[in-house]
Amino acid sequence: MKVEVKGLKRLGMDEIALRKGQGHYVVVLVDLDHKKLIGMVRSGKQEDIQEVIREWGTQVLSQVEEVSIDLSGNYRGLIQKVMPNAVIVADRFHVMQLISRELNSARHQVIKASATQPDKAQKDRIKSSLKSSKYALLRPEESLSETQKRKLEAVKQISPLLAQMHPQKETLRAIFENTRTAMDAVFEISDWLEDAKETFPKSVGTIENWLEEITSYFFNRTTSGVVEGINNKLKLIKRLGYGFRNFENFKLRCLISWHLDFNSA
């Protein structure tokens, strides 16, 4: 099925599992402005992605202004090669996902360490405070229910580490929400990296490696939110088809959903 891609300005790239539990992923290509699926690639290999993208032609590729991706690193060099005029934008939600994972990992470490606590009363207090605490720590603070706010305060009281990491998470989120220019973002994120280097070492390393792409978000506020929405629809198509073992069948079914006008018949 031939898909029209003229006028493509902002491209989103992400992965979705074709078969659950087997580590087989396909790459999803989305026109962010028109909110349409425009292509799928059978694997995350650069040669496979390049083969599909080059079919769009050099004129289309030269007109692409932004490409929104996650922080996997697989696409960066390829985009620079085949879309030389495009600004690469690291999706802000993937950045915060990175932070949330490291914060949640620290929460698990605190839970694990509490098992060796010799004082039973203190051990029970820690266990009670950390029970069902995940969303109190990870959700935006202003979205917390009163119960979750109380849970968050209890967590902070029993863990100095989590008490330090949680506001750092909120500070980075506030930078994405409130900072107006890319230049301001560079300074604010750099300050955040210095402050968080001991508490979020893995995230700090990744953000430092992707700082240019992360701060590129502040030019046009481009994200992969549209891609995530399309991915949810693709997962529904997969479920309704009872799973797809054949990539071409899955791709055709998905592209039809966005590009075949049933009302025109």
C-alpha positions as CSV (number, residue, x, y, z in Angstrom):
1,M,0.0,0.0,0.0
2,K,1.5,3.3,-1.1
3,V,1.2,6.1,1.5
4,E,1.3,9.8,0.5
5,V,3.9,11.7,2.6
6,K,4.2,15.0,0.8
7,G,4.3,18.0,3.1
8,L,5.9,16.0,5.9
9,K,7.5,18.5,8.3
10,R,7.6,16.7,11.7
11,L,8.2,13.0,12.0
12,G,7.8,10.8,15.1
13,M,9.6,7.4,15.5
14,D,8.9,4.7,18.1
15,E,8.8,1.0,18.5
16,I,6.0,-1.4,19.2
17,A,6.1,-5.2,20.0
18,L,4.7,-7.3,17.1
19,R,4.7,-10.5,19.3
20,K,4.4,-10.2,23.0
21,G,7.3,-11.7,25.0
22,Q,9.5,-12.5,22.0
23,G,11.5,-9.3,21.8
24,H,10.3,-8.6,18.2
25,Y,9.7,-4.9,17.6
26,V,8.6,-3.0,14.6
27,V,9.3,0.7,14.1
28,V,6.4,3.1,13.7
29,L,6.7,6.2,11.6
30,V,4.1,9.0,12.2
31,D,3.3,12.4,10.7
32,L,3.0,14.4,13.9
33,D,1.2,17.4,12.3
34,H,-1.5,15.3,10.5
35,K,-1.6,12.7,13.3
36,K,-1.3,9.8,10.8
37,L,0.7,6.6,10.6
38,I,2.8,6.9,7.4
39,G,5.0,3.9,7.6
40,M,6.2,0.8,9.5
41,V,9.5,-1.0,9.5
42,R,9.9,-4.7,10.2
43,S,12.8,-4.2,12.6
44,G,14.8,-1.6,14.4
45,K,17.9,-2.3,12.2
46,Q,19.2,0.9,10.6
47,E,19.4,-0.7,7.2
48,D,15.7,-1.7,7.3
49,I,14.6,1.8,8.6
50,Q,16.7,3.5,5.9
51,E,15.2,1.4,3.1
52,V,11.7,2.4,4.1
53,I,12.5,6.1,4.7
54,R,14.4,6.5,1.4
55,E,11.4,5.4,-0.5
56,W,9.9,8.8,0.4
57,G,12.4,10.5,-1.9
58,T,15.1,13.1,-1.2
59,Q,12.7,16.0,-1.7
60,V,10.5,14.9,1.1
61,L,13.4,14.0,3.4
62,S,15.0,17.4,2.8
63,Q,11.8,19.1,3.9
64,V,11.6,17.3,7.3
65,E,12.2,19.9,10.0
66,E,12.0,17.9,13.2
67,V,12.1,14.2,14.2
68,S,10.9,13.2,17.7
69,I,12.5,10.1,19.1
70,D,13.1,8.3,22.4
71,L,16.6,8.0,24.1
72,S,17.6,4.6,22.7
73,G,20.2,6.0,20.4
74,N,19.4,3.7,17.5
75,Y,18.0,6.4,15.3
76,R,20.2,9.5,15.9
77,G,22.9,8.7,13.4
78,L,20.5,7.5,10.7
79,I,18.4,10.7,11.0
80,Q,21.4,12.9,10.6
81,K,22.4,10.9,7.5
82,V,19.1,10.7,5.6
83,M,17.3,13.9,6.9
84,P,20.2,16.4,7.1
85,N,17.9,19.4,7.7
86,A,15.9,17.9,10.5
87,V,16.4,18.9,14.2
88,I,16.4,15.8,16.4
89,V,14.1,16.2,19.4
90,A,14.3,13.8,22.4
91,D,10.8,13.2,23.6
92,R,10.3,14.9,27.0
93,F,8.0,12.2,28.2
94,H,10.7,9.6,27.6
95,V,13.1,11.7,29.6
96,M,10.7,11.8,32.6
97,Q,10.1,8.1,32.1
98,L,13.8,7.6,32.6
99,I,13.8,9.7,35.8
100,S,10.7,7.8,37.1
101,R,12.3,4.4,36.5
102,E,15.4,5.4,38.5
103,L,13.3,6.9,41.3
104,N,11.2,3.7,41.5
105,S,14.4,1.6,41.5
106,A,15.6,3.6,44.5
107,R,12.3,2.9,46.2
108,H,12.8,-0.8,45.7
109,Q,16.3,-0.6,47.1
110,V,14.9,1.1,50.2
111,I,12.3,-1.6,50.6
112,K,15.0,-4.3,50.2
113,A,17.3,-2.6,52.7
114,S,14.5,-2.4,55.2
115,A,14.4,-6.2,55.4
116,T,17.7,-6.1,57.3
117,Q,16.5,-3.5,59.8
118,P,17.1,-5.1,63.3
119,D,14.5,-2.9,65.1
120,K,11.1,-4.6,64.4
121,A,9.1,-1.5,65.1
122,Q,11.2,0.6,62.8
123,K,11.1,-2.2,60.2
124,D,7.3,-2.3,60.3
125,R,7.1,1.5,60.1
126,I,9.2,1.5,57.0
127,K,7.2,-1.3,55.4
128,S,4.0,0.5,56.1
129,S,5.2,3.8,54.8
130,L,6.5,2.3,51.5
131,K,3.5,0.0,50.9
132,S,1.6,1.2,47.8
133,S,3.9,4.2,47.5
134,K,4.8,4.0,43.9
135,Y,2.3,6.4,42.4
136,A,2.6,8.8,45.3
137,L,6.3,9.2,44.3
138,L,6.0,9.1,40.5
139,R,2.8,11.0,39.7
140,P,3.0,14.8,39.3
141,E,2.7,16.2,42.7
142,E,-0.3,18.5,41.9
143,S,-2.2,15.5,40.6
144,L,-2.0,13.5,43.9
145,S,-5.0,12.7,45.9
146,E,-5.1,13.6,49.6
147,T,-4.3,10.0,50.5
148,Q,-1.4,10.0,48.1
149,K,-0.1,13.2,49.5
150,R,-0.1,11.7,53.0
151,K,1.7,8.6,51.7
152,L,4.3,10.8,50.0
153,E,5.0,12.6,53.3
154,A,5.3,9.3,55.1
155,V,7.8,8.1,52.5
156,K,9.9,11.2,52.9
157,Q,10.0,10.9,56.6
158,I,11.4,7.4,56.6
159,S,13.8,7.7,53.6
160,P,16.2,10.7,53.3
161,L,17.2,9.5,49.8
162,L,13.6,9.4,48.4
163,A,13.0,12.7,50.2
164,Q,15.8,14.2,48.1
165,M,15.0,12.5,44.8
166,H,11.3,13.3,44.7
167,P,11.7,17.1,44.6
168,Q,14.5,16.7,42.0
169,K,12.1,14.8,39.8
170,E,9.5,17.5,40.2
171,T,12.1,20.2,39.4
172,L,13.0,18.6,36.1
173,R,9.3,18.2,35.2
174,A,8.8,21.9,36.0
175,I,11.6,22.8,33.7
176,F,9.8,21.1,30.8
177,E,6.5,22.8,31.8
178,N,7.7,26.3,32.5
179,T,11.0,27.2,30.8
180,R,10.4,29.4,27.8
181,T,13.6,29.3,25.7
182,A,16.2,26.6,24.7
183,M,18.9,28.8,26.1
184,D,17.3,29.0,29.5
185,A,16.7,25.3,29.4
186,V,20.4,24.6,28.8
187,F,21.3,26.5,32.0
188,E,18.4,25.1,34.1
189,I,19.0,21.5,33.0
190,S,22.7,21.9,33.6
191,D,22.1,23.1,37.1
192,W,19.7,20.1,37.6
193,L,22.4,17.7,36.4
194,E,24.9,19.0,38.9
195,D,22.4,18.8,41.7
196,A,21.2,15.3,40.8
197,K,24.5,13.6,39.9
198,E,24.6,11.7,43.2
199,T,21.0,10.7,43.4
200,F,20.2,10.0,39.7
201,P,23.6,8.9,38.3
202,K,22.1,6.8,35.4
203,S,19.7,9.4,34.3
204,V,22.3,12.1,34.6
205,G,24.6,10.2,32.3
206,T,21.9,9.7,29.7
207,I,20.7,13.3,29.8
208,E,24.2,14.6,29.4
209,N,24.6,12.4,26.3
210,W,21.3,13.7,24.9
211,L,21.4,17.3,26.1
212,E,21.3,18.9,22.7
213,E,18.3,16.8,21.6
214,I,16.5,17.3,24.9
215,T,16.9,21.1,24.8
216,S,15.7,21.1,21.2
217,Y,12.2,20.4,22.6
218,F,12.1,24.0,23.8
219,F,12.1,25.4,20.2
220,N,8.7,24.1,19.2
221,R,7.6,21.9,22.1
222,T,7.5,18.9,19.8
223,T,6.8,15.6,21.6
224,S,5.9,12.0,20.6
225,G,2.5,12.2,22.4
226,V,0.8,11.7,19.0
227,V,2.9,8.6,18.5
228,E,1.9,7.1,21.8
229,G,-1.8,7.6,20.9
230,I,-1.3,5.9,17.6
231,N,0.7,3.1,19.3
232,N,-2.3,2.4,21.5
233,K,-4.5,2.0,18.4
234,L,-2.0,-0.3,16.8
235,K,-2.0,-2.5,20.0
236,L,-5.8,-2.6,19.7
237,I,-5.6,-3.7,16.0
238,K,-3.1,-6.4,17.1
239,R,-5.5,-7.7,19.8
240,L,-8.5,-7.7,17.5
241,G,-6.4,-9.7,15.0
242,Y,-5.5,-12.2,17.7
243,G,-1.9,-11.2,17.2
244,F,0.0,-11.1,13.9
245,R,2.9,-13.4,13.1
246,N,3.3,-11.9,9.6
247,F,4.6,-8.3,9.6
248,E,3.3,-7.4,6.1
249,N,-0.3,-8.4,7.1
250,F,0.0,-6.3,10.3
251,K,1.4,-3.3,8.4
252,L,-1.3,-3.4,5.8
253,R,-4.1,-3.6,8.4
254,C,-2.6,-0.7,10.3
255,L,-2.0,1.6,7.2
256,I,-5.5,0.9,6.0
257,S,-6.9,2.2,9.3
258,W,-5.4,5.6,8.6
259,H,-5.4,5.9,4.8
260,L,-8.5,4.1,3.4
261,D,-11.6,6.3,3.3
262,F,-14.5,4.0,3.8
263,N,-17.0,6.9,3.6
264,S,-16.0,7.6,0.0
265,A,-17.2,4.3,-1.4
